[in-house]
Amino acid sequence: MSEIEKIIYLVVGLITVIAFVVWIVMQGKRKNKERSEALEQGMRRFGLLFHADSDESAGKLLAPHPLGKCGSPKGATKVGRGNYRDHEVVIFEYTYMIHTGKSSHAVIQTVVILKNEQKFPDLDMGSENFFDRFKEYFGAQDIDFSSNPGFSRKYRLRGDDEYAICDLFRPQVLEYFENHDKIQLDIKGDQILIYQPGKYCKSAEDLELLLNRAVEIKKVFSGKRR
């Protein structure tokens, strides 16, 4: 094979790789546009105002929450605001980067924020894992309920006012969370933040499921308290 032939094969190969990368990028943009249009249609159908582009004002709502420390407020996009089933709601995607050694990847997360009119106590509830149990062994807080060991195995629950949190988590509340898919719940001040870690809405149906779940959780908390 002559030097000219080698150069031709190299150039053709390089062009092929570049074309493939461009195709992948274009496919990603097309799918993102289609998903954005589907979410916009869904949000408008649910009576929410939609804003597709980066919305720093929405991202700043995450400032009191641990999730907000993962990235920039500019990572908030595809924002829906308004009233859903008589509840003031903000729902949006939050994109941030996770860095592990020499590599990194983006996490896209759909979050719902409801208003905490009833002044539920500040708390942080999420899926319990081995590291949480390890840290608990060395004194990290985790509010457990002997009456509902299934809930205590499933979730890690923390907060400053332990008495108020135990009062909020009545038997029917514990049973609700024990019998449903794991959720991340973070209550800070006048905000109730709800999301499923690592998951984002891809359709109007996904939006409706998440919005309904958020409203349902708030209603479960709002039931008659002892």
N, C-alpha and C positions, 0 to 999 in steps of 0.2 A: 504493500500500500504506500503510495507516494505521500509526501508531506502535504501536498495540496488536497488530496483525498481526506487525509486526517483532519485537516482544518475544516473542510466541508462538513464532515461527519460531526465534528465538535460544534460547529455553528448550528447545524440542524438540531442536534441534541439540545443545545442551549435554548434555541427558539422554542422547541417542544416543551421544555420545562417551564419557560416563562409563560407560554400560552396556557399551560395547564394551571399554573398558579393564578393567572388572570381569570381563567374560567371559574376556579374555586371561589375567588373573591367576588366575582359577579354573581355567582349562584347564591353566596351568602347574603349579598346586598338585596337580591331579588326576594329571597325568602323572608328577610327582615322587613322589607317593604310590604309584602303580602300579609305578614303577621301584624304589622302596625296598622294596616287598613282593617284587618279583621277585629283587632282590639278597639279601634276607633268606632267601628259600627256597633260593637257590643256595648261600649260605654255610652254612646249616644242613645242606644236603645234602653239602657238602664237609667237614662236621665242625667248622665254625668257630662260635664264639659271636658273635652279632650285636648291635650297638648302633647304632640309627638316628640318635639325636640327637647334638648337638655333644659331642665327646669331647676335652677339652683335653689329657688324658694321652697320647692318640694323636698329636695335633698337635705336642706337645713332642718327640716322637721325631725330628721334622724339624729340630730346633735346630742340629745339627752340619752340616746340608746347606744348600747355597745356596737350594734351594727353600723352606726354612723361613723365609728372610728375606723372602719375597714377601708374607707375610700373618700373621695371628694364629693361634696354636694352636687357637683356638676354631673355626677353619675346617674342622677335621676332623670328618666325619660318616660315617654308614653304615660303621661299623668292624667288621671281622671279625678275630678273634684265635683262634689255636689251632695245631693241627698238621696240615699238609697234605703228604701223601706223605713223611712222616717228617721234615719240616722245620718248625721253629718259624716262624710267619708272622704278620705284621700287615698287613692290607690295608684301605685306607680312601680316601674322597674328601677332597680338600683344595681348598677354594674360596678364592680370593684375587682382589683387584682389580688391574687394570692401568690406570694413568692416563696418558692421552696428551693433553696440552694441556687443552682444556676438556671433553673427554669421557673416559669410563671404562667399562670392561666387566669382567664377572666371568669368571674362568677356573675351570673345574671339572676337576680332575685326579685320576685314580685312581692310587694309589701302592702298591707292595708293599715291605715291609721284611723281609728274611731275616737270620738271625743269621750272623755272620762267625766261626764257630768255628775255621776254618783260618787265621785271621789273614792274609788277603789284604791287600796293601798299600793304603793310602789312595790313592784316585784319583778323578778326575772325567772321565767320558767322555760326549760328546754329539755331536750332529750338527754337522759343520763347515760353516760358511757363509762368505760373502765377507768379513764383518767379522773372523771368526777368522783367515782367511788374511792380511788386512790387518794385524792386530795381530801375527801371527807374523812378518811382514816387519820389524816394528819391535822384535822381541825377545821377544814373548810365547811362553810354552812350548807346544809341541805335539809330543808324542812320535810320530815317524813310523817306518815300517818299510819299508825299501827292498825287502824280499822280498815285501811285500804293498801295492803302491801303491794298489790299490782300497780297502783298508781306510783308508789314510792320507788318501785324498781324501774318504772318507765320514764319518770321525770325527775329532774333536778330543780328544786324550788328554793329561791333565795329572796331575802328582803329584810329591811331594817326593822319593820314593825311585825314581828313574828305573830303576836297575838291577833292583830287585825287580819293578817294573811290566813291564819288558821280559822278565823271567824268567817272569812270569805269562802274558803274551800269547805263548804258543807258537804254532807254525804252525796247529794245529787250532783254537785260540781265534780267531786272526785270520780264518781262513776262515769260522768260524761267524758272526761278526759281519758279515763282508763279504757273506755269502749270505742274511742275514735282514733283516727290516724294521728301520729305525733305532730305537734304544732309548737312553734316558738311563740311565746307570749311575753311581752315586755311592757309593763305599765310604769310610766313616769309622768308625774304631774297630771296634766289634763289630757294625756295621750295614751291610747291603748294600741300597741303595735302588735300585729299578728302576721305571721308568715310561716311557710313550710321551707325549712332550710334547703337551699340549693335548687329550688323549683321556681319556675316562672310560667306565666300564663301564655299559652300559644293560640288560644281561640276565645271567642265570646263565651263558650261553654265553661272553659276554665275560669274565666273572670267571674261568672255567675256563681260557680261552686265556691270560690274563695270568698267572695263578698257575702254569700249566704252563711258560710262557716263563721266568718268574723261576727256577723250580726247575731248568729245563734249563740256564740260564746258569750257575747255581751249580755244577751237575754238570760242565759244560764246563771251568770253572776248576779243579775238583777233580781232574781227570784227572792221570795220572802226569806229574810235572814233571821236567825235566832236572836 
